[in-house]
Amino acid sequence: MDRECQIDISLHDFTFGINYNNPGEYLIPGEQSNLTDYYRKQIRDTLGNPEDSIAYILKVCKWIEQNFTFENAGGGMIGKPTVNELFESKTFYGCHSHALLVSSILREFGFPAVMIETADVQWAYDYHAGRTDSFAGHVMSEILVEGKWILLDNDGSYVEEYDPVDPFISTRFPSRGLFVIAKGIDTWDYSGKDENFTYDKLIFFSDNIYCYEEMLNTVDYDWNSL
């Protein structure tokens, strides 16, 4: 098994250019996450006036779960639909589009939001060793609430004491954790609409998994549930 490292980790920016000291930048939607006035009015009429609290964020997550249907597209819809198209169909196709809904709506309610894409660490070892031909990762959001950034999963689970500059994420399930491979306002922001972006980043992480080992298991998060 090849454990030789071909990259210099010290040259990587694991904030992915996110300026956490200027959260106002992440209140501005991107092309993919810019809700129409019609849908802005719809969510405001339904969810009421926002309040700067985790409880309100969880209210939004629950509303999405109750009003949108999951359709398994087998990865075929990764990064493709806009938030308005998701509203039109009342459907999400996986964690990419689910996180897009969560972050777009919360941003509309005044919560700075950053989408983050991750690779599954165990998957990376398995793929590197040729033990799987599938892909495994997850997309979530970083949300500024009550004066601090939290990590928010799409189902309303969250980490309150969260370090947004550490790319390793311990999970609430038995797992070797997740590792952040991209961040941005929305998928189009960090992928440039490249349909192969996610797969290319996952493969790159797996190819170089032994370069990242010293950055694994650096945090052990306490997850809260909806």
C-alpha positions as CSV (number, residue, x, y, z in Angstrom):
1,M,0.0,0.0,0.0
2,D,1.4,3.4,-1.0
3,R,1.8,5.6,2.0
4,E,4.2,8.1,0.4
5,C,2.9,11.7,0.7
6,Q,3.0,13.7,-2.5
7,I,1.5,17.0,-1.2
8,D,2.6,19.6,1.3
9,I,-0.2,20.0,3.8
10,S,1.3,23.2,5.2
11,L,0.4,24.9,1.9
12,H,-3.3,24.1,2.3
13,D,-5.8,26.7,3.6
14,F,-8.2,24.7,5.6
15,T,-10.5,27.7,6.1
16,F,-11.0,27.6,2.4
17,G,-11.0,31.4,2.3
18,I,-13.8,31.8,4.7
19,N,-13.4,35.0,6.7
20,Y,-15.0,34.1,10.0
21,N,-14.2,37.6,11.4
22,N,-16.5,39.2,8.8
23,P,-19.7,37.1,9.0
24,G,-21.7,39.7,7.0
25,E,-20.1,38.3,3.9
26,Y,-22.1,35.1,4.4
27,L,-25.5,36.8,4.6
28,I,-25.2,37.5,0.8
29,P,-26.6,34.6,-1.2
30,G,-24.9,33.1,-4.3
31,E,-26.4,32.4,-7.7
32,Q,-27.5,29.0,-6.6
33,S,-28.9,30.0,-3.1
34,N,-30.6,33.3,-4.0
35,L,-34.3,32.9,-3.1
36,T,-36.9,34.6,-5.2
37,D,-39.2,37.2,-3.5
38,Y,-42.1,34.8,-3.7
39,Y,-40.3,32.1,-1.7
40,R,-38.9,34.7,0.7
41,K,-42.4,35.8,1.5
42,Q,-43.6,32.2,1.8
43,I,-41.1,31.2,4.4
44,R,-41.5,34.4,6.4
45,D,-45.3,34.1,6.4
46,T,-44.9,30.5,7.6
47,L,-42.0,30.7,10.0
48,G,-42.7,34.1,11.5
49,N,-40.2,36.6,12.7
50,P,-36.7,35.2,13.4
51,E,-34.9,35.3,16.7
52,D,-31.1,34.8,17.3
53,S,-31.3,31.4,18.9
54,I,-30.5,27.8,18.2
55,A,-34.1,27.0,18.9
56,Y,-35.2,29.0,15.9
57,I,-32.6,27.3,13.7
58,L,-34.0,24.0,14.7
59,K,-37.5,25.2,13.9
60,V,-36.3,25.9,10.4
61,C,-34.7,22.4,10.1
62,K,-37.9,20.8,11.3
63,W,-40.0,22.8,8.9
64,I,-37.9,21.7,5.9
65,E,-38.2,18.0,7.1
66,Q,-42.0,18.4,7.2
67,N,-42.5,20.2,3.9
68,F,-39.9,18.7,1.5
69,T,-39.7,15.1,0.3
70,F,-36.4,13.2,-0.1
71,E,-35.8,11.6,-3.5
72,N,-32.7,9.4,-3.8
73,A,-31.0,10.5,-7.1
74,G,-28.0,8.3,-6.5
75,G,-25.6,11.3,-6.6
76,G,-27.0,12.3,-10.0
77,M,-28.3,15.7,-8.7
78,I,-25.1,16.7,-6.7
79,G,-24.7,20.5,-7.1
80,K,-27.3,20.8,-9.9
81,P,-30.6,22.4,-8.6
82,T,-30.9,25.9,-7.4
83,V,-32.7,26.6,-4.1
84,N,-35.7,27.9,-6.1
85,E,-36.0,24.7,-8.1
86,L,-36.0,22.8,-4.8
87,F,-38.8,25.0,-3.5
88,E,-40.7,24.5,-6.7
89,S,-40.5,20.7,-6.5
90,K,-40.6,20.6,-2.7
91,T,-38.0,17.9,-3.0
92,F,-34.3,17.5,-2.0
93,Y,-32.1,14.8,-3.4
94,G,-29.4,14.3,-0.8
95,C,-27.2,16.2,1.6
96,H,-26.1,18.7,-1.0
97,S,-29.6,20.0,-1.8
98,H,-30.7,19.6,1.8
99,A,-27.9,21.7,3.1
100,L,-28.6,24.2,0.4
101,L,-32.2,24.6,1.6
102,V,-31.0,24.9,5.3
103,S,-28.3,27.5,4.6
104,S,-30.3,29.5,2.1
105,I,-33.3,29.9,4.4
106,L,-31.3,30.7,7.5
107,R,-29.3,33.3,5.6
108,E,-32.6,34.9,4.6
109,F,-33.5,35.1,8.3
110,G,-30.2,36.9,9.1
111,F,-28.0,33.9,10.1
112,P,-24.6,34.0,8.3
113,A,-24.2,30.5,6.7
114,V,-21.4,28.6,5.1
115,M,-21.9,25.2,3.3
116,I,-19.2,22.7,4.0
117,E,-18.4,19.5,2.0
118,T,-16.7,16.6,3.7
119,A,-15.1,13.2,2.9
120,D,-15.7,10.2,5.1
121,V,-12.4,9.2,6.6
122,Q,-13.0,5.4,6.7
123,W,-14.2,5.6,3.1
124,A,-10.9,7.3,2.1
125,Y,-8.8,4.5,3.6
126,D,-11.0,1.9,1.9
127,Y,-10.9,3.6,-1.5
128,H,-7.2,4.1,-1.2
129,A,-6.8,0.3,-0.6
130,G,-9.1,-0.6,-3.4
131,R,-11.8,-2.1,-1.1
132,T,-14.7,0.0,-2.5
133,D,-15.7,1.7,-5.7
134,S,-18.4,3.8,-4.1
135,F,-18.1,7.3,-2.7
136,A,-18.9,8.6,0.8
137,G,-19.0,12.1,2.2
138,H,-21.5,14.6,3.7
139,V,-22.5,18.2,3.3
140,M,-23.5,20.4,6.3
141,S,-23.6,24.0,7.3
142,E,-21.7,26.4,9.6
143,I,-24.1,28.9,11.1
144,L,-23.4,32.0,13.2
145,V,-25.9,32.2,16.0
146,E,-25.8,33.8,19.4
147,G,-22.4,35.3,18.6
148,K,-20.6,32.0,17.6
149,W,-20.3,29.6,14.7
150,I,-21.9,26.2,15.2
151,L,-21.9,23.1,13.0
152,L,-25.4,22.2,11.9
153,D,-26.4,19.0,10.2
154,N,-29.4,19.0,8.0
155,D,-31.6,17.0,10.4
156,G,-31.1,19.6,13.2
157,S,-28.3,17.9,15.0
158,Y,-25.6,20.4,15.9
159,V,-22.3,21.0,17.6
160,E,-22.3,24.2,19.8
161,E,-18.6,24.2,20.8
162,Y,-17.3,24.0,17.3
163,D,-13.9,25.0,15.8
164,P,-14.6,26.1,12.2
165,V,-10.9,26.2,11.3
166,D,-10.2,22.5,12.2
167,P,-11.0,20.4,9.1
168,F,-11.6,17.2,11.1
169,I,-15.1,16.5,12.3
170,S,-16.0,13.8,14.8
171,T,-19.4,12.3,14.2
172,R,-22.2,11.2,16.5
173,F,-22.2,7.7,14.8
174,P,-19.5,5.1,15.2
175,S,-17.1,6.4,12.6
176,R,-13.6,7.5,12.0
177,G,-15.0,10.9,11.3
178,L,-15.3,13.4,8.4
179,F,-12.7,15.7,6.8
180,V,-13.6,19.1,5.2
181,I,-12.7,19.3,1.5
182,A,-14.6,22.5,0.5
183,K,-16.5,25.4,1.8
184,G,-18.5,28.3,0.3
185,I,-21.8,30.2,0.1
186,D,-23.3,27.3,-1.9
187,T,-22.1,24.4,-4.0
188,W,-21.7,26.5,-7.1
189,D,-19.6,29.0,-5.2
190,Y,-17.0,26.4,-4.3
191,S,-17.3,24.1,-7.3
192,G,-17.6,26.6,-10.1
193,K,-20.5,24.4,-11.4
194,D,-18.0,21.6,-12.2
195,E,-20.1,18.5,-12.0
196,N,-17.0,16.4,-11.2
197,F,-15.9,18.6,-8.4
198,T,-17.1,16.4,-5.5
199,Y,-15.8,13.2,-7.0
200,D,-12.4,14.8,-7.8
201,K,-12.0,16.2,-4.3
202,L,-13.0,12.9,-2.7
203,I,-10.5,11.0,-4.8
204,F,-7.8,13.5,-4.1
205,F,-8.4,13.2,-0.4
206,S,-8.3,9.4,-0.6
207,D,-5.2,9.4,-2.8
208,N,-3.4,11.4,-0.1
209,I,-5.1,10.1,3.1
210,Y,-1.7,9.3,4.7
211,C,-0.7,12.9,4.3
212,Y,-3.7,14.0,6.4
213,E,-3.3,11.5,9.2
214,E,-1.8,14.0,11.7
215,M,-4.9,16.1,11.3
216,L,-7.3,13.3,12.1
217,N,-8.9,12.8,15.6
218,T,-8.0,16.3,16.7
219,V,-11.5,17.0,18.2
220,D,-14.2,15.0,19.8
221,Y,-17.4,16.9,19.4
222,D,-20.5,16.8,21.6
223,W,-23.5,16.5,19.3
224,N,-26.9,17.8,20.3
225,S,-30.1,16.4,18.7
226,L,-33.2,18.1,17.5
